[in-house]
Amino acid sequence: MTLNGVLLWIRNSYVRTTSKIRKQKINKTDFTIISNNCWSGIIYESYGLPKQSPTVGMFFMAEEYLKFVSNLKYYVEDCELCFIDPEQSRHKKFYKKNKKFGSYLIGRLDDVEIAMLHFHSQEEAILKWKRRCERINWDHMIVKMNDQNGCKKEYAEKFMKLPFKNKIFFTVRNWSDIKGITILNSKNKDCCGMFDEPFGSSKKMNINQLINKI
């Protein structure tokens, strides 16, 4: 197992074993988090809740995610999830930087591509996508993006202008002139990683309070 694998196992174990304590600090359990990466799944696991978002176990390239959330209801209510050969992806060059390329599904909703990391088959991915789309709570929703996967400053600016009541953007870059974004400790990184984004209550952000306000 790689170092990141060990750290992820430790973090996930901690998240699950402390979920009951964390759950007592929120005032609702029916809410949806739309995320450009696996953060939404981590949040639900950190409270021991069922996953009420279709964006669990996957990630989007930044331009794809911005397109997706700019017309969210269309993509989750009117589009059928299908799949393409990874070699046919328009982001193949980026994906190939990771040795796992080709081992996970590339989904498509109309013109939006999704890298579906944690699914064993197309049938499983479709089943969970449809089930989680049906669980979306449009009245209690957080829409989150970060600076991963080809994100540019202009994408962050466009995201922060979208008409969602509760939206957050995490970055390790010096984009302090963009109103409303959250700048995390960079640790000499060029973008947020899986261990950078907060859950529960931390020095970076109090997610408990965020959930209680939506």
N, C-alpha and C positions, 0 to 999 in steps of 0.2 A: 504494500500500500504506500502511496506517495505521502509526503508531508502534508499536502493540502487535504488528502483523503483522511488522514489521521485527525487533523484539526476539524474537519467537517464532521467526522464521527463524534468527536468530543462535544462540539457545539450542539449538534442535533440531540445528543443524549441529555445534555444540560437543559435544552429547550423543552424537551418532553417531560423530564422529571420535575420541572418547576412550573409546569403549565397550570396546575390547579391554583397555585398561589397567585399567579399572574391573572388568571381568569377572574378572581375575586375583585380585581381593581378596575374592571370595566363594567359599564352599565347597560351593555347590549351585547348580544351574541349573534345577531342577524345583521351582518354587514358585508359589503363586497369591496375587495381591493383589486383593482386592475393594475397590473405591474408589467414592466418591460422585461423582467427576469423572474427568478424563483423567489423573490422576496415575499410575494403574496402567500406562497405556500408556507414559508417560515413563520409568517405572522399567525396564520391559522393554527399551525402546530404549536406555537408558543403559548396559545390559550387553550389548546386541546379542543378546537372547534372543527366541524366539518368544513371542507373547502368550498366556499361559496363564490368562487371566481373561476372562469375558464382559463385564466392566464396562470395556471399552476403547472410546474414541471416543464417550462419552456422559456425561451427568450426570443426577443425580436431584435433585429438590427434597428438602429435608431430611426432611420428614415421610414422603415416599415411600421414601427410602433407609432410614430407621429401620425402617419396616415390612418392607422387603425383607430386610435383614440379620437381623431378629428371627426370620425363618422362611426362612432362606436356601435350605436343601435343597428345600423345597417349591417355591419360585419358580424355581429353576434345573433341577430334575429333573421336576417334575410339571406345570408351566405351559407353554403354547404362547405364543410371542411373536406378538402381533397388533398392529394399528396403528389409530389413530383420527385423525380430522380435527383438526388443531391448534386449530381454532375450538371444538372440543368439549372441549378440555382444561380440567380444573378449575383449572389454573394459568395459564390464558391471560393474565390480567392481568399476571402476573409476566413471562411470556415476552415479552410485547409491549413490554417496556422495551428490548429489543434489536431492532435493525433486521433481524436475520436471522430473526425469527419468520416461520414459514410456509415457510421454505426447507429445513427439516430435518424428519426424521420424529419423530413422537411414538409411541413403542411402549407396549404395555401387556402386563403379565403378571398375569392375573387382575385384582386391584384396584390394582396398582402401575403408575404412569406413569413412562416414561423418555424423556428428551430425547436422541435419537440423532443427534448432530451430524455425525459423519463417515462417513456412508453415502450412497451414490448412489441406492440403490433398496431397496425392501422385501425383495427377493430376496437382495441382498447382506447386508443386516442379519440376516436369518434364518439364512443360511448361516454367517456368522461367529459369531453367537450360539450356534448348536448346536455348532459345531466347538470353540469356546472353552469351552463348558460341559463338553464331554467331556474337556478338558485339565485341569480343576480338580484340584489336589492337595490333598485335604482334610487330609492329615497335615502339610503344610508350607504354612501359610496366614497371611497378614497381612490384617486387616480394618481399613480406614482410613476416617475421616470428617473433615470440617472444618466450619467455621462459615459456609459459603456457602449461598446459595439458600434463604433463609427460616429458617435455623437459629436456634433459641432455646436458652437455657441449659438448659432442661428436657430438650431433645433430647440435648444433650451428656451430661447426667447419665444418661439412660436408656441411651445408647450405651455408656458406660463400665461399665455394670452387666451388659452382655450377656456370655454365657459363652464368649467366644472367648479362647483362650490368648494370642494375639498381636493386640492391637488398639491403634491409635493415633488420636489426635484432635488436629488442628492448629487453633489459633485465634490471632487477634490481639487478642482481647478479654481483659479482666481477669477471667478465670474461674479464678483460681489456687486457689480452694477446691475445685475438682473434682479429685479424686485421679487422677493418671496422665496428664493431658492435657499437651500440649506447646504453650507459648505462644511464638509467633514475634514478631519485631520488627514492630510495627504500621505504622510509616511513615505514621501518620495515616489508616490504612484502617479500614473497619468490618468487613471480613472478609478471609479469605485469598484471594489471587489466584493465577493460574497461575504467577507467578514467585516466589511466596513459599514454596511447599512444597519441601522439600529432596530431593535425590537424591544417590547416592554418599556421599561423606564431606564434610560441611560444618560450619560453626560451629553450625548449627541442630540437626543430628542426624546421626549416622553410620548411614546406611541399610545400608552394607556389614555392619556388626556386627549390625544388626537381622535381616538375612537369614541370617547365619551362625548365629543362635541359634534360628531356628524349626525 
